[in-house]
Amino acid sequence: MLRSAASQGSWATWLPITCLGTLLAGLGAFAIPCSPQDGFFPTFGWSCAFVSFVASLAAWPAVKHRDQGLSPAESVTHFAKVVALLLGVTAALIQLVILLMTAIPFAVDLINGYPWQTYPRFGFGPQGLWVLGLIFASCTIGLIATGDRRLFICHLWITVMIAAWGCLLAPSFRFTATGFYHRTGNTLWLQVCASALTTLAAMAGRTNRLIQADRRGRIESPAETAAWFALEASCGGLALMNVLLAGYHLAVPMALLEGGYRSGFLATTGSAFLAAFACLQLGLRRPVGYLLDIGLTLVTLGIAAAACAFIWDRRESLAEFYPRVFTALVWGGNLAAAGWTAMTLWCRSKRDTLENPDWYAAVAPHARRSGFLALAFSLLVSALMGVWPRLPSIAATDDSIGRVTTGLAANLALILAARWSARRLGGLSLHLLELLAVLSAMGFLAARVLPFASR
């Protein structure tokens, strides 16, 4: 019925039907079960998403029969296509604003380390998932009808919003019966979702017909170039989110389910490596600077988290647990720095080969930069480990024979890694890191040998 009317009908035939359908869709959208305190904008967002979905269904016949001589300027279904696009974008922006306004107090809770008693929800609730689901369905209809693979990027970010919305539905802290509170670990689930979406986007983009590059990295049409660059930027943004979440989970260890801290470190390790695989898969094809830097940084954080996963969980306070985490992080950073130094030397040795010398010359500076950042990361953690027992709020002295031995060994490994990198790669910055590593080791030993004053 729609197909025959789209190919034979006129503006006068379809205009009343489209207007009536849009009106009924809008009235039906306002009938959703929203609480009075949700306000106008969540309900308006639902209405826009619902009308966009109905309009995308109405626009399907015109798109499917656009080669039969039907003028888009005279087609009502073309008008429905424009309505679906505008209202879909409006609904997505409304949901994005609500999500950001909810994420701000959520981030404040995480930074402060304790929950707020009350804060406004701005209409945030489970009904927002229905709105995002309708927007996703509208994009799916547009993708099937037009075959424009650039809509895949819209699918990706709507899915990211759905994942973030679902993770933020759970509170960041949960109170116990005794009045204490603990973290729920929903940021770990957010990192797992972000890394999975990054990998799926990279793999789907590489196999996509419209945005697939050849082995030399050349892309034929401008539309493919825009879609490819949008895919790279989207994967880079998601990977950067993984960098921030991985750094937070290394600074604030979390227990996932009932597995203790080790499960949290393992989840961080897997997520970091998965997102790094996606970035390097896109960045190494034709070297893209920011993707290589983010990917190598994620590998460094993944190695550091893997080193922390070897820590044996004990029933001890965080003041006693953190020094062992610091030691593991220093070892992980040292290992990553040694690996990036070796990679830099290997790339430099391949620059004179006949096969892809420009590729090796482009990758070498990023590997060297990642090695420097890994050493700086280890040095920062080592300095914090050195002054940890002298902090006013820390009661643990951290001066047992085992702790002094393992901490000093990690500092000596840092000095050797910095020395090897400075000698093989050169540069004033690496020699400065070597000097600072020696000072950090001396400070670690002095902070535990000197007597503690009464607190």
C-alpha positions in Angstrom: 0.0 0.0 0.0 2.7 2.5 1.0 4.9 1.3 -1.9 2.2 1.9 -4.6 1.2 5.2 -3.1 4.7 6.4 -2.9 5.3 5.6 -6.6 1.9 6.9 -7.9 0.5 9.3 -5.2 0.6 13.0 -5.1 1.2 15.7 -2.4 -2.6 16.2 -1.9 -3.0 12.5 -1.2 -0.2 12.0 1.3 -0.2 15.3 3.1 -3.3 14.8 5.3 -2.3 11.2 6.0 1.2 12.2 7.1 0.0 15.2 9.2 -2.6 13.0 10.9 -0.1 10.3 11.6 2.4 12.8 13.1 -0.3 14.3 15.2 -1.4 10.9 16.6 2.2 9.9 17.2 2.8 13.1 19.2 -0.4 12.7 21.3 0.5 9.1 21.9 4.1 10.0 22.9 2.8 12.4 25.6 0.9 9.5 27.2 4.0 7.8 28.5 4.1 7.0 32.2 6.3 9.9 33.5 6.3 11.2 37.0 5.3 14.8 37.5 8.7 15.8 38.7 10.4 14.7 35.5 9.5 18.0 33.9 8.8 19.1 30.3 12.0 18.2 28.5 12.1 14.4 29.2 8.6 14.2 27.9 9.3 16.4 25.0 12.4 14.2 24.2 10.2 11.1 24.2 7.7 12.8 21.9 10.5 13.8 19.4 11.9 10.3 19.4 8.5 8.7 18.9 7.5 11.1 16.0 11.0 10.6 14.5 10.5 6.8 14.5 7.1 7.1 12.8 8.4 9.6 10.3 11.3 7.4 9.4 8.8 4.6 8.7 6.8 7.0 6.5 10.0 8.1 4.6 11.0 4.5 3.8 8.9 4.1 0.6 10.2 7.3 -1.0 13.8 6.3 -0.3 13.3 2.8 -1.7 11.7 4.2 -4.9 13.9 7.3 -5.4 14.9 5.9 -8.8 11.4 5.8 -10.2 11.2 9.5 -11.2 9.5 10.7 -8.0 10.7 14.3 -7.3 11.9 14.7 -3.7 10.7 18.3 -3.6 7.1 17.1 -4.3 7.2 14.0 -2.2 5.5 14.1 1.2 7.6 11.2 2.3 10.7 13.4 1.7 9.2 15.8 4.1 8.8 12.9 6.6 12.5 12.1 6.1 13.5 15.7 7.1 11.1 15.5 10.1 12.6 12.2 11.2 16.1 13.7 10.9 15.4 16.9 12.8 13.3 15.4 15.6 15.8 12.5 16.0 18.7 14.9 16.4 16.6 17.0 18.8 15.7 14.0 21.0 19.3 12.9 21.0 20.5 16.3 22.2 17.9 16.4 24.9 19.0 13.0 26.2 22.6 14.0 26.0 21.9 17.1 28.1 20.1 15.1 30.7 22.9 12.5 30.7 25.6 15.2 31.2 23.6 16.9 34.0 23.3 13.6 35.8 27.0 12.7 35.2 28.2 15.9 36.9 27.1 15.1 40.5 28.1 11.5 39.8 31.6 12.6 39.0 31.6 14.9 42.1 30.8 11.9 44.2 33.7 9.9 42.8 36.1 12.7 43.3 35.0 13.5 46.8 35.0 9.8 47.8 31.6 10.0 49.6 28.0 10.3 48.3 25.8 13.3 48.4 22.7 12.8 50.4 20.4 14.2 47.7 20.8 15.8 44.3 18.4 16.5 41.5 17.9 13.9 38.8 16.8 16.2 36.0 14.3 13.7 34.7 16.9 10.9 34.6 15.4 7.5 34.9 14.8 4.2 33.1 12.3 5.8 30.7 15.3 7.5 29.0 16.4 4.1 27.7 13.1 3.8 25.7 13.9 7.2 24.1 17.4 6.2 23.1 16.0 2.9 21.8 13.5 4.7 19.5 16.3 6.9 18.2 18.4 3.8 17.6 15.5 2.2 15.7 15.1 5.3 13.6 18.8 5.2 12.6 18.4 1.5 11.8 15.5 2.2 9.5 17.5 5.0 7.8 20.5 2.7 7.4 18.5 0.0 5.8 16.6 2.3 3.5 19.4 4.5 2.3 22.4 2.2 2.7 24.4 5.2 3.9 27.1 3.6 6.1 27.8 7.0 7.7 24.8 6.4 9.9 26.9 3.7 11.6 28.7 6.5 13.5 25.3 7.6 14.8 24.5 4.1 15.9 27.8 3.9 17.7 27.3 7.1 19.8 23.7 6.3 20.5 24.8 2.9 21.8 27.5 4.6 23.9 24.7 6.8 25.4 22.6 3.7 26.2 25.5 2.1 27.9 26.4 5.2 29.9 22.7 5.7 30.8 22.3 2.1 32.0 25.5 2.3 34.2 24.5 5.6 35.7 21.1 4.2 36.8 22.9 2.4 39.6 24.1 4.6 42.5 27.9 5.1 42.8 27.7 4.3 46.5 25.6 1.9 48.5 24.9 2.2 52.2 25.1 -0.8 54.5 22.9 -1.6 57.4 25.6 -0.3 59.9 25.6 3.1 58.2 28.9 2.7 56.2 29.0 3.0 52.4 31.0 1.3 49.7 31.5 1.8 46.0 29.2 -0.2 43.7 31.8 -0.5 40.9 29.5 0.8 38.1 32.4 2.7 36.6 34.1 -0.7 36.0 31.0 -1.8 34.0 31.2 1.5 32.1 34.8 0.9 31.2 34.0 -2.6 30.0 31.1 -1.4 27.9 33.3 1.4 26.4 36.1 -0.9 25.5 33.8 -3.5 23.9 32.1 -0.7 21.8 35.5 0.6 20.7 36.5 -2.8 19.5 33.3 -3.6 17.8 33.3 -0.2 16.0 36.9 -0.7 14.8 36.2 -4.2 13.6 32.9 -3.2 11.9 34.4 -0.1 10.3 37.3 -2.1 8.9 34.9 -4.5 7.2 32.4 -1.8 6.0 32.2 -1.4 2.3 32.0 2.4 2.2 34.7 3.2 4.7 37.2 0.4 4.0 40.7 1.6 3.0 43.1 -0.3 0.9 46.5 -1.6 2.1 48.2 1.7 1.4 45.6 3.6 3.4 44.0 5.3 0.4 40.2 6.1 0.4 38.5 6.8 -2.9 35.5 9.0 -2.4 35.0 12.1 -0.2 32.1 10.5 1.5 34.2 7.5 2.4 37.0 9.8 3.7 34.5 11.7 6.0 33.1 8.4 7.3 36.6 7.0 7.9 37.8 10.1 9.7 34.6 10.1 11.8 35.2 6.4 12.7 38.8 7.1 13.7 37.7 10.1 15.8 34.9 8.2 17.5 37.2 5.3 18.4 39.8 7.7 19.7 37.2 9.4 21.9 36.0 6.1 23.3 39.6 5.0 23.9 40.3 8.3 25.7 37.4 7.5 27.9 39.0 4.2 28.7 42.3 5.9 29.6 40.5 8.1 32.1 38.5 5.2 33.6 41.6 3.0 33.7 43.6 5.7 35.5 40.8 6.2 38.0 40.6 2.5 38.7 44.3 2.3 39.3 44.2 5.2 41.7 41.0 4.0 43.4 41.0 0.1 43.5 37.5 -1.4 43.3 36.2 -4.8 43.9 34.0 -6.3 41.1 31.2 -8.6 42.4 32.6 -10.9 45.1 36.1 -11.3 43.5 37.8 -8.7 45.6 40.3 -6.2 44.3 41.9 -8.7 42.0 38.7 -9.0 39.9 38.6 -5.2 39.5 42.2 -5.1 38.3 41.6 -7.9 35.9 38.6 -6.1 34.5 40.7 -3.0 34.1 43.4 -5.0 32.4 41.1 -6.7 29.9 39.3 -3.4 29.1 42.5 -1.5 28.5 44.0 -4.2 26.3 40.7 -4.5 24.3 40.5 -0.8 23.7 44.2 -0.6 22.8 43.7 -3.4 20.2 41.0 -1.3 18.6 43.1 1.8 18.5 46.2 0.1 17.2 44.2 -1.8 14.6 43.1 1.6 13.1 46.2 3.6 13.9 48.8 1.2 12.6 47.1 0.7 9.2 48.2 4.1 8.1 49.9 5.7 11.1 47.5 8.1 12.9 49.3 9.9 15.6 46.6 10.3 18.3 45.3 6.8 17.9 48.8 5.4 18.3 49.5 7.5 21.4 46.2 6.5 23.0 46.6 2.9 22.1 50.1 2.6 23.5 49.0 4.5 26.7 46.2 2.0 27.1 48.8 -0.9 26.8 50.9 0.8 29.5 47.9 1.1 31.8 46.9 -2.5 31.0 50.3 -3.8 32.0 50.3 -1.8 35.2 46.8 -3.2 36.1 48.0 -6.7 35.3 50.9 -6.3 37.7 48.4 -5.1 40.4 46.3 -8.3 39.7 49.1 -10.4 41.2 48.7 -8.7 44.6 47.3 -11.1 47.2 44.1 -9.8 48.8 44.4 -9.5 52.5 42.1 -8.2 55.2 43.9 -4.9 55.7 43.2 -1.2 55.6 43.6 0.8 52.4 46.5 2.6 54.1 48.4 -0.7 54.2 47.1 -1.9 50.9 48.1 1.1 48.8 51.9 0.7 49.2 51.7 -2.8 47.7 49.6 -1.3 44.8 52.3 1.4 44.3 55.0 -1.2 44.1 53.1 -3.2 41.5 52.4 0.0 39.5 56.1 0.9 39.4 57.0 -2.6 38.2 54.3 -2.4 35.5 55.5 1.0 34.3 59.1 -0.2 34.2 58.1 -3.2 32.1 56.1 -1.0 29.7 58.9 1.5 29.4 61.4 -1.2 28.5 59.0 -2.6 25.9 58.5 0.8 24.2 62.2 1.5 24.2 62.8 -1.9 22.5 60.1 -1.1 20.0 61.7 2.3 19.3 65.0 0.7 18.6 63.4 -1.9 16.4 61.6 0.7 14.3 64.8 2.7 13.9 66.6 -0.3 12.7 63.9 -0.9 10.1 63.9 2.6 8.6 66.6 1.6 6.0 64.7 -1.4 4.7 63.0 -1.4 1.3 59.6 -2.4 2.7 57.5 0.5 4.2 60.4 2.6 5.6 58.0 5.5 6.1 55.8 3.4 8.3 58.6 2.6 10.7 59.8 6.2 10.7 56.3 7.3 11.6 55.8 4.8 14.4 59.2 5.3 16.1 58.5 8.7 17.7 55.2 7.5 19.2 56.9 4.5 20.8 59.6 6.7 22.2 57.0 9.1 23.6 55.1 6.2 25.2 58.3 5.0 26.8 59.0 8.4 28.3 55.4 8.6 29.6 55.7 5.1 31.1 58.9 6.1 33.0 57.2 9.3 34.2 54.3 7.3 35.4 56.6 5.0 37.3 58.5 7.9 38.8 55.3 9.6 39.9 54.0 6.5 41.6 57.5 5.9 43.2 57.6 9.4 44.6 54.1 8.9 46.1 55.1 5.5 47.5 58.2 7.2 49.1 56.2 9.9 51.0 53.2 7.7 51.8 54.0 6.9 55.4 54.8 10.5 56.1 51.4 11.8 55.0 49.5 13.3 58.0 46.3 11.2 57.3 48.2 7.8 57.0 48.8 5.8 60.2 50.7 2.9 58.6 54.5 3.2 58.9 55.2 0.8 55.9 58.7 0.0 57.3 58.7 -3.8 57.5 61.6 -5.7 56.0 59.4 -7.1 53.3 58.0 -3.8 52.3 61.4 -2.0 52.3 62.9 -4.8 50.2 60.1 -4.9 47.5 59.9 -1.1 47.4 63.6 -0.6 47.0 63.8 -3.3 44.3 61.0 -1.5 42.3 63.0 1.8 42.6 66.2 0.1 41.5 64.4 -1.4 38.5 63.1 2.1 37.7 66.6 3.5 37.8 67.9 0.7 35.5 65.0 1.2 33.0 65.6 4.9 32.9 69.3 4.4 32.5 68.9 2.0 29.6 66.4 4.2 27.8 68.6 7.3 28.2 71.7 5.5 27.0 70.1 3.9 24.0 67.7 6.7 22.9 69.5 9.8 24.2 67.8 13.0 25.1 68.0 15.4 28.1 64.5 14.5 29.3 65.4 10.8 29.8 68.6 11.7 31.7 66.6 14.0 33.9 64.1 11.1 34.6 67.1 8.9 35.6 68.4 11.5 38.1 64.9 11.9 39.6 64.6 8.1 39.9 67.7 8.1 42.0 66.4 10.8 44.2 63.1 9.0 44.6 64.9 5.8 45.7 66.9 7.8 48.3 63.7 9.4 49.5 62.0 6.1 49.8 64.7 4.7 51.9 65.1 7.8 54.1 61.3 8.0 54.8 61.4 4.5 56.4 64.8 4.6 58.1 64.4 7.9 59.9 62.3 7.7 63.1 58.7 8.7 63.0 57.6 11.7 65.1 54.6 11.4 67.3 51.3 12.1 65.4 
